[in-house]
Amino acid sequence: MEDGLFESPSSCSQNTASASEDEGTQSYKMMVTSFVLYGLLGVGCLISICYSFRNKVQWDFKTQRIFHSFLVLFIIARIIWIILKFNGESRLSYTINRFGFSFYFTSFTLTLFVWAESYHKTYTFSNNFLPRLFWAFFFTNFVNYAAEAILIMFFLKANRIKYPCETDVPSYIFGFYFLVISSFIISLGFLVYGVRLYLMHRLAREWEENHGQRRREITKVLLCTLIFSLCFISRGLVFLWWPVFKTKLDPSLFMALAYYVPELVPSIIEFFLFRATKKKEEKASKFIADLYQQEEAILKDEANIMDTFHGGDDPVAEHTYLLK
């Protein structure tokens, strides 16, 4: 009866030890999984960088280089954070994690502003990088980095000596709210300009002429819009869970919805979009080159025929050819 109601000190210590062992095993598995996933993302990023070197369009070349540069910084920061976080939250791991969020934010605000430029068609008149919205892009990211720096400064001040660091300090909680706000803003931006690009393609004059091709294009725009928006909304909702309900989600579920899905899925889609753009450019360039080759071949044949007639003794045949 006593064993049914109460646990002896030895059994309590055994349960505590087994629980801590299970938690350590789960943390190790999550670290390995995260390391593999972000390592594969880094390999995909390197492949996408190699393809971007073959891009001949000036503004698109700059866009891809900047996107890939910040994404590489993000992947490096995320892998370092995964290794450091295994032993608990420290001042260094918190700092690297916050800057990792900022690098990722810069990569996809760049994508968002490129979508906005595409909607306003400013690239038709300029080859400059973000000709109309450059300062909006710069100001948005300046505010983001400044806010992250302030949060990091207050967090480090609140955890000067303590290790592992306390996570119930105001700066840590405000960091959650800041990620929620930024995630919702970028999700709303993708949704607004994605729908506007969808309507622009849907109402274009060429819709009736190339119905099948236009349908594929607007379907791709709509799918990317929905996926990007849902990914950033899921991150915002997950980071909002703990400050609102004061309960923590399962670590695996938290990592999946707050890190893996919002960070890996949009990045992979961007790689495929860059590759599709490159294939379209190669196809257009090949088509133009073929036209020039055909024109040169026709002119060469006509010149040979004219030389043949001029060198012959039959003026009637030459007159007949000229009439034709």
C-alpha positions in Angstrom: 0.0 0.0 0.0 2.8 2.3 0.9 4.5 1.6 -2.4 1.2 2.3 -4.2 0.8 5.7 -2.7 4.3 7.0 -2.3 7.7 6.5 -3.9 10.8 5.7 -1.9 13.8 8.1 -2.2 15.7 5.5 -4.2 12.9 5.1 -6.7 12.6 8.9 -7.0 16.3 9.2 -7.7 16.0 6.4 -10.3 13.1 8.1 -12.0 14.9 11.4 -12.0 18.0 9.9 -13.4 16.0 8.0 -16.1 14.0 11.2 -17.0 17.2 13.2 -17.3 18.7 10.5 -19.4 15.7 10.4 -21.7 15.9 14.2 -22.0 19.6 14.1 -22.8 18.9 11.4 -25.5 16.2 13.5 -27.0 18.3 16.6 -27.0 21.1 14.7 -28.7 18.8 13.3 -31.4 17.4 16.8 -32.1 20.9 18.2 -32.3 21.9 15.5 -34.9 18.7 16.0 -36.9 19.1 19.8 -36.9 22.8 19.5 -37.9 21.9 17.1 -40.8 19.0 19.3 -42.1 20.9 22.6 -42.0 23.9 20.9 -43.4 21.9 19.7 -46.4 20.5 23.2 -46.7 24.0 24.5 -46.9 24.9 22.1 -49.7 21.8 23.2 -51.6 22.8 26.8 -51.1 26.3 26.1 -52.5 24.8 24.4 -55.6 22.4 27.4 -56.0 25.4 29.8 -55.8 27.2 27.9 -58.5 24.2 28.3 -60.8 23.9 31.9 -59.9 27.4 32.6 -61.3 26.0 31.7 -64.8 23.3 34.4 -64.6 23.6 37.1 -67.2 20.9 39.5 -66.0 22.5 42.3 -64.0 19.8 43.1 -61.4 18.9 39.4 -60.9 22.6 38.6 -60.5 22.8 41.1 -57.7 19.6 39.8 -56.1 20.8 36.2 -56.0 24.2 37.1 -54.7 22.8 39.1 -51.8 20.2 36.5 -51.0 22.7 33.7 -51.0 25.2 35.7 -49.0 22.8 36.3 -46.1 21.5 32.8 -46.3 25.0 31.4 -45.9 25.5 33.6 -42.9 22.2 32.3 -41.5 23.2 28.7 -42.0 26.5 29.1 -40.3 24.9 30.9 -37.4 22.2 28.3 -37.1 24.7 25.4 -37.1 26.9 27.1 -34.4 23.8 27.7 -32.3 22.7 24.1 -32.6 26.1 22.9 -31.2 26.2 25.5 -28.4 22.5 25.0 -27.4 23.1 21.3 -26.6 24.6 22.3 -23.3 22.0 24.9 -22.4 21.3 28.5 -23.3 24.4 30.7 -22.9 25.1 34.3 -23.7 26.9 33.3 -26.9 24.3 30.9 -28.1 21.5 33.5 -27.5 23.5 36.2 -29.4 24.2 33.9 -32.4 20.6 32.7 -32.5 19.3 36.3 -32.7 21.6 37.2 -35.4 20.7 34.1 -37.3 17.1 35.2 -37.2 18.2 38.6 -38.6 20.2 37.1 -41.5 17.2 35.0 -42.4 14.9 38.0 -42.1 17.1 39.9 -44.5 17.1 37.1 -47.1 13.4 37.0 -47.3 12.6 40.6 -47.0 14.9 40.9 -50.1 12.7 38.3 -51.8 9.6 40.2 -50.7 10.9 43.6 -52.0 11.8 41.9 -55.3 8.3 40.7 -55.6 7.1 44.3 -55.0 9.5 45.6 -57.7 8.2 43.0 -60.1 4.7 44.1 -59.4 5.5 47.7 -60.1 7.6 46.7 -63.2 10.5 49.0 -62.3 13.0 46.5 -63.7 11.6 47.2 -67.2 13.1 50.7 -67.0 16.2 50.1 -64.9 18.9 47.6 -64.3 19.7 48.9 -60.8 19.2 46.8 -57.7 15.8 47.6 -56.2 15.5 50.9 -58.0 12.4 52.0 -56.3 12.4 50.2 -53.0 16.0 50.1 -52.0 15.7 52.6 -49.2 12.6 50.8 -47.8 14.5 47.6 -47.8 17.5 49.2 -46.1 15.4 50.9 -43.5 13.4 47.8 -42.7 16.5 45.8 -42.1 18.2 48.6 -40.2 15.3 48.7 -37.7 15.4 44.9 -37.4 19.1 44.8 -36.6 18.9 47.7 -34.2 16.1 46.0 -32.3 18.0 42.7 -32.2 21.1 44.5 -30.9 19.0 46.2 -28.1 17.4 42.8 -27.1 20.8 41.1 -27.0 22.3 44.0 -24.9 19.6 43.7 -22.3 19.7 39.9 -22.2 23.5 39.9 -21.7 23.1 42.5 -18.9 20.5 40.4 -17.1 22.7 37.3 -17.4 26.2 38.5 -16.6 27.2 35.5 -14.4 24.5 32.9 -14.6 24.9 29.8 -16.6 22.6 28.4 -18.0 21.0 31.8 -18.6 17.6 32.6 -17.3 14.8 32.7 -19.8 12.2 34.5 -17.8 13.9 37.9 -18.0 11.9 40.6 -19.9 14.4 40.8 -22.8 14.0 37.1 -23.5 10.2 37.4 -23.5 10.2 40.6 -25.6 12.4 38.7 -28.1 9.6 36.2 -28.5 7.1 39.1 -29.2 9.5 40.7 -31.7 9.8 37.4 -33.6 6.0 37.1 -33.7 5.6 40.7 -35.0 8.3 40.3 -37.7 7.0 36.9 -38.8 3.4 38.2 -39.1 4.6 41.3 -41.0 6.6 39.4 -43.6 3.8 36.8 -43.9 1.3 39.6 -44.6 3.7 41.2 -47.1 4.1 37.9 -49.1 0.3 37.4 -49.0 -0.4 40.9 -50.3 2.1 41.0 -53.1 1.6 37.4 -54.0 -2.1 37.9 -54.5 -1.4 41.1 -56.4 1.1 39.3 -58.7 -1.5 36.5 -59.1 -4.2 39.0 -60.2 -1.7 40.8 -62.5 -0.8 37.6 -64.3 -4.5 36.5 -64.4 -5.7 39.7 -65.9 -2.8 40.1 -68.4 -3.6 40.6 -72.1 -1.5 37.5 -73.0 -3.7 35.3 -70.9 -5.9 34.4 -73.9 -3.0 33.9 -76.2 -0.9 31.6 -73.9 -3.6 30.2 -71.7 -1.7 27.0 -70.6 1.6 28.8 -69.9 0.0 31.6 -68.0 -2.0 29.2 -65.9 1.2 27.4 -64.8 2.8 30.8 -64.0 0.0 32.1 -61.8 -0.4 28.7 -60.1 3.3 28.8 -59.2 2.9 32.4 -57.8 -0.1 31.4 -55.8 1.5 28.3 -54.3 4.6 30.2 -53.3 2.5 32.9 -51.8 0.5 30.4 -49.7 3.6 28.4 -48.6 5.7 31.4 -47.6 2.8 33.0 -45.7 1.9 29.8 -43.9 5.5 29.1 -42.9 6.0 32.5 -41.3 2.5 32.4 -39.7 3.4 29.0 -38.1 6.6 30.5 -36.7 4.7 33.5 -35.2 2.0 31.3 -33.6 4.6 28.9 -32.1 6.7 31.7 -30.6 3.5 33.3 -29.3 2.4 30.1 -27.5 4.7 30.3 -24.5 4.2 34.0 -23.6 0.4 33.6 -23.9 -0.3 30.2 -22.4 2.8 29.9 -20.1 3.3 26.3 -21.2 6.0 24.8 -23.4 5.4 22.7 -26.4 7.0 19.4 -27.0 10.6 20.1 -28.0 10.4 18.2 -31.3 7.1 19.9 -32.3 8.6 23.3 -31.3 11.7 22.8 -33.4 9.7 21.5 -36.4 7.2 24.5 -36.4 9.5 27.3 -35.2 12.7 26.4 -37.1 12.6 23.5 -39.6 9.5 24.3 -41.6 9.7 28.1 -41.6 13.4 28.1 -42.5 14.0 25.1 -44.7 10.9 25.0 -46.9 11.0 28.7 -48.1 14.8 28.4 -48.7 14.4 25.3 -50.8 11.6 26.8 -52.8 13.8 29.9 -53.5 16.5 27.6 -54.9 14.1 26.0 -57.3 12.7 29.4 -58.3 16.2 30.7 -59.1 16.9 27.5 -61.1 13.6 27.9 -63.0 14.5 31.5 -63.8 17.9 30.4 -65.1 16.4 27.7 -67.3 13.9 30.2 -68.8 16.8 32.6 -69.5 18.8 29.8 -71.2 15.8 28.9 -73.3 15.2 32.5 -74.4 18.9 32.9 -75.2 19.0 29.7 -77.2 16.0 30.8 -79.1 17.5 34.1 -80.1 20.8 32.5 -81.0 19.0 30.0 -83.2 17.2 32.9 -85.0 20.5 34.6 -85.7 22.1 31.4 -87.0 19.1 30.7 -89.3 19.3 34.3 -90.6 23.0 34.0 -91.2 22.6 30.7 -93.0 19.9 32.1 -95.3 22.0 35.2 -96.1 25.0 32.9 -96.8 22.9 30.7 -99.2 21.6 33.7 -101.0 25.1 35.1 -101.4 26.3 31.8 -102.8 23.5 31.6 -105.3 24.1 35.2 -106.4 27.8 34.5 -106.9 26.9 31.4 -109.0 24.6 33.4 -111.3 27.0 36.3 -111.6 29.8 33.9 -112.5 27.7 32.1 -115.2 26.8 32.9 -118.8 23.0 32.7 -118.6 21.5 36.2 -118.0 17.9 34.8 -118.4 18.4 32.4 -115.5 19.8 35.2 -113.3 16.9 37.5 -114.2 14.5 34.7 -113.3 16.1 34.2 -109.9 16.0 38.0 -109.2 12.3 38.1 -110.0 11.7 35.2 -107.6 
